[in-house]
């Protein structure tokens, strides 16, 4: 879960088919489940060393479906290249 999930959760059961007034797009989490999600894992947790607009070094991981199932995770090459 991320901050991006909040609008969908806030509208749930209150607004039928909510639409973002600025973009005109439907408010939902469909994109979150449409494909594997990419996560950067880094052992450098100290923000005094790893900060700014780039976080490195790290390992890219891909996860789908249930994040609690270790079989749904795999290491991938940098998806931004």
Beta strands, then each sheet from edge to edge (+ up, - down):
strand 1: 37-41
strand 2: 59-63
strand 3: 73-76
sheet 1: 1+ 2- 3+
end
